[in-house]
Each structure stands twice: as C-alpha cells, then as structure tokens.
Amino acid sequence: MNNPVHVAITRTVKPGSEEAFREAIKSIFDDTLRENTSLGAQLLRPLPGSDSRTYGILRSFSTEDDRDAFYNSENFRKWEEAVAPMVEGDYSRRDLHGLEAFFRSNSIDPPAWKMALLTWLGVCPTVQIVSALVPTTMAAWPFWLLNAIVNIFVVAALVWVVMPLLTRLARPWLK
C-alpha cells in the first residue's frame, strides 16, 4: 500500500488581497483536480477576527514523483506569478511525515484530543502484541537493546499498518 505524500504550504497575503488570493487558490485547485497527480488540496484560512493574514495550503499526492512534477510544472509556475502581487515574500513548504500526515490523509482536521486518543488506541495493543512476540531467547539481552528492538517493530507497525487503518476506520468520528 502506497502512502500518500502530504505537503503543507503557508503564504502571507497582503492586506486587501485576501479575496483575490482565495479566488486564485480556487482556480489552481480546479486546475489540479483535472490532473492525475493530485489527490486533493485544502485551504486553511486565518481565524475570523484574528490579525493573521497567513493561509495554509495542504496538498496530497500519490507519490513523491507526482509532488515534484506538480511543483515543477508550468501550471504551478504561472500560478506563482499570478499571486506574486498578492503575497508577501515566498512560500514556506514542508512535507508532512509524522502523525499529522495520518490524520491529514483523510482530509480532516480533528481536535488534538481525538488524535491523541486514536494514537493511544493504536499504540497500546501494538506494544502489547509486539512485546509478546519477542522471542524468549532475547530475554537475557540488555533491557535497552530489547526495548530498542521492540520499539523498532512498534513504530514500523504503527506507520505502515495500524495508524492508516485506524484513521480510515475512525474517519466519521474524527470529523
């Protein structure tokens, strides 16, 4: 199972350009929906009543190659030129790799307590199962080494099996 690639971008919009920027975002979102490389995109607006003019753009791609193709595309370059007069400075971009990517893959923004509870529900049984599967022949090994081995398997199970499954199953509750 391929895990989607998630990217978070922030842009600070010049005062008075907010509406034009949102229209430009809608335009590139519409354009990229027609492409096979993009799995989706979301715009995060500043909180109403705040002084912030920083917008977040979350994008998901099937692969790193698809991500790179999008950000190197003529379409993206033209969009960047179009919004340049509306924004302050360049964009800030980071790939999401941690737990935030599990929750973001479902195009949701759940409260922190729900993410913590779901993570705990994944970690507890995974630790119990992996610990039970560690061979008794390793019992004489130093605790730190045995603990490190258990943790390697727990993290791998969480990243590639448990959390993708849990976030998919809990999608309605996470909204």
Secondary structure, DSSP 8 states (H G I E B T S, - for coil): ----EEEEEEEEE-TT-HHHHHHHHHHHHHHHHTSSSEEEEEEE---TT-S--EEEEEEEESSHHHHHHHHTSHHHHHHHHHHGGGEEEEEEEEEE-SHHHHHHTTT----HHHHHHHHHHHHHHHHHHHHHHS-GGGTTS-HHHHHHHHHHHHHHHIIIIIHHHHHHHTHHHH-
